[in-house]
Amino acid sequence: MSSRIFIPGLQSVLRIQRVYRSFSISVPTQTTGGVKKLGVIGAGQMGLGISFVAALVSKVPVVLVDSSEDSINKSLGFLDKLLQKDVAKGKYSQDDANQVIKRIEPTTKFDAIFAADFIIEAVPEITPLKCEIFGKLAAGARSDTILSTNTSSISITKIAAAAKGAEDRVVSTHFMNPVPVQKGVEIISGLQTASETVDRAVAFVKAMGKIPSVSTDSPGFIANRILIPYINEAITCLETGVGKKEDIDSIMKNGCAMPMGPLALADFIGLDTCLAIMNVLYTETADSKYRPAVLLQKMVDAGWLGMKSKKGFYDY
Ligand SMILES: NC(=O)c1ccc[n+]([C@@H]2O[C@H](COP(=O)([O-])OP(=O)(O)OC[C@H]3O[C@@H](n4cnc5c(N)ncnc54)[C@H](O)[C@@H]3O)[C@@H](O)[C@H]2O)c1
């Protein structure tokens, strides 16, 4: 295997560290929030970030399941480099780093997930895929296991409906990207979610050193309902000639205390993701105020998706 490991987004952890000066991983002091074993499905940028923080901060053992051996290898390679860099910078000790590696058990065997008492799904944003996984979790997991999704935009109520017999144990723990950096996590309940399920999710994300915000199931939840229309409006300003990209980003950064300008942020999130979330808001509310900017659609059509394609509003 090549010694250069590239995972879009996770590479951005390093880039975003420079952007967010307040970045710090606290020295592990938390408890596990009642969780004995965490299960994470999907070893991509979000799943690996969640596994890493859970293993480092709440010190919980993690079963990390992915259908692709290649994804697991890339993620573990990246994790190794991240740990080495953090240890070299004195963020935590070599022993802490060794413990993180020991606590994460990667596997391609799906059934290994059933050993967990708290499961977080982080596979791609495809509704039938998530529903199929929640059907399997409902059938195979213990009757007291929390079944959580990291979805950005799919209805929690819809995902819970696929978990036949376990609907009240389905919740969303919506971690933000990059997981080691962003403190806030949305805890979203579907119509069927029991209050005890929400309480256990809140306790666990706190044990991971995160700050939970609870909301009900509504298109875009809280963060994306506010953030993505803000970005969309910035794109409309560019499209209609209100200002140049540099001026739009500069005034929001230097005049409104935003850590990044909205167009640079759109490039970081991915323009395809921004468009997908605008489309969810637009179709699920049928409200014209959520119409995606024409320029956003055109840029996605051109394959200019931001940092991950090396071209968006800026070149990378
Ligand atoms: N990337 C972000 O900025 C961000 C932020 C918040 C939430 N999310 C959400 O988190 C979820 C994961 O996003 P990501 O960016 O980590 O995706 P990703 O593409 O980086 O990773 C997804 C992983 O899931 C694996 N996978 C696919 N099918 C699988 C299956 N059937 N069983 C097990 N593993 C499977 C893939 O091999 C891949 O490793 C999505 O729902 C996304 O909307 C993403």
The ligand as a Tripos MOL2 file, in Angstrom:
@<TRIPOS>MOLECULE
LIG
   44    48     1     0     0
SMALL
NO_CHARGES

@<TRIPOS>ATOM
      1 N1        -18.9650   14.5200    5.8250 N.am      1 LIG1
      2 C1        -19.5990   15.4260    6.5440 C.2       1 LIG1
      3 O1        -19.2590   16.6340    6.5640 O.2       1 LIG1
      4 C2        -20.7430   14.9880    7.4180 C.ar      1 LIG1
      5 C3        -21.1160   15.7700    8.5010 C.ar      1 LIG1
      6 C4        -22.1730   15.3410    9.3300 C.ar      1 LIG1
      7 C5        -22.8450   14.1670    9.0030 C.ar      1 LIG1
      8 N2        -22.4580   13.4320    7.9040 N.ar      1 LIG1
      9 C6        -23.1940   12.1930    7.6240 C.3       1 LIG1
     10 O2        -22.4350   11.0810    8.1290 O.3       1 LIG1
     11 C7        -22.6630    9.9210    7.3040 C.3       1 LIG1
     12 C8        -21.3270    9.3840    6.8180 C.3       1 LIG1
     13 O3        -20.6950   10.3950    6.0500 O.3       1 LIG1
     14 P1        -19.1300   10.3210    5.6960 P.3       1 LIG1
     15 O4        -18.7960   11.6670    5.1660 O.co2     1 LIG1
     16 O5        -18.3680    9.7360    6.8280 O.co2     1 LIG1
     17 O6        -19.1450    9.2460    4.5040 O.3       1 LIG1
     18 P2        -17.9080    8.4590    3.8690 P.3       1 LIG1
     19 O7        -18.2750    8.2310    2.4500 O.co2     1 LIG1
     20 O8        -16.6170    9.1430    4.1950 O.co2     1 LIG1
     21 O9        -17.8970    7.0410    4.6650 O.3       1 LIG1
     22 C9        -18.9150    6.0840    4.5520 C.3       1 LIG1
     23 C10       -18.3270    4.7150    4.8630 C.3       1 LIG1
     24 O10       -19.4050    3.7810    4.9180 O.3       1 LIG1
     25 C11       -18.9390    2.5600    4.3330 C.3       1 LIG1
     26 N3        -20.1030    1.7550    3.9310 N.ar      1 LIG1
     27 C12       -20.8690    1.8830    2.8190 C.ar      1 LIG1
     28 N4        -21.8520    0.9630    2.8360 N.ar      1 LIG1
     29 C13       -21.6940    0.2360    3.9850 C.ar      1 LIG1
     30 C14       -22.4030   -0.8460    4.5720 C.ar      1 LIG1
     31 N5        -23.4850   -1.3900    3.9760 N.pl3     1 LIG1
     32 N6        -21.9580   -1.3430    5.7590 N.ar      1 LIG1
     33 C15       -20.8550   -0.8210    6.3650 C.ar      1 LIG1
     34 N7        -20.1520    0.2110    5.8430 N.ar      1 LIG1
     35 C16       -20.5800    0.7390    4.6780 C.ar      1 LIG1
     36 C17       -18.0580    3.0100    3.1920 C.3       1 LIG1
     37 O11       -17.1590    1.9810    2.7930 O.3       1 LIG1
     38 C18       -17.3470    4.2060    3.8090 C.3       1 LIG1
     39 O12       -16.1330    3.8250    4.4410 O.3       1 LIG1
     40 C19       -23.6280   10.3700    6.2060 C.3       1 LIG1
     41 O13       -24.9400   10.0940    6.5980 O.3       1 LIG1
     42 C20       -23.3940   11.8830    6.1470 C.3       1 LIG1
     43 O14       -24.5120   12.5820    5.6220 O.3       1 LIG1
     44 C21       -21.4150   13.7980    7.1240 C.ar      1 LIG1
@<TRIPOS>BOND
     1     1     2 1
     2     2     3 2
     3     2     4 1
     4     4     5 ar
     5     4    44 ar
     6     5     6 ar
     7     6     7 ar
     8     7     8 ar
     9     8     9 1
    10     8    44 ar
    11     9    10 1
    12     9    42 1
    13    10    11 1
    14    11    12 1
    15    11    40 1
    16    12    13 1
    17    13    14 1
    18    14    15 2
    19    14    16 1
    20    14    17 1
    21    17    18 1
    22    18    19 2
    23    18    20 1
    24    18    21 1
    25    21    22 1
    26    22    23 1
    27    23    24 1
    28    23    38 1
    29    24    25 1
    30    25    26 1
    31    25    36 1
    32    26    27 ar
    33    26    35 ar
    34    27    28 ar
    35    28    29 ar
    36    29    30 ar
    37    29    35 ar
    38    30    31 1
    39    30    32 ar
    40    32    33 ar
    41    33    34 ar
    42    34    35 ar
    43    36    37 1
    44    36    38 1
    45    38    39 1
    46    40    41 1
    47    40    42 1
    48    42    43 1
@<TRIPOS>SUBSTRUCTURE
     1 LIG1         1 GROUP 0 **** ****
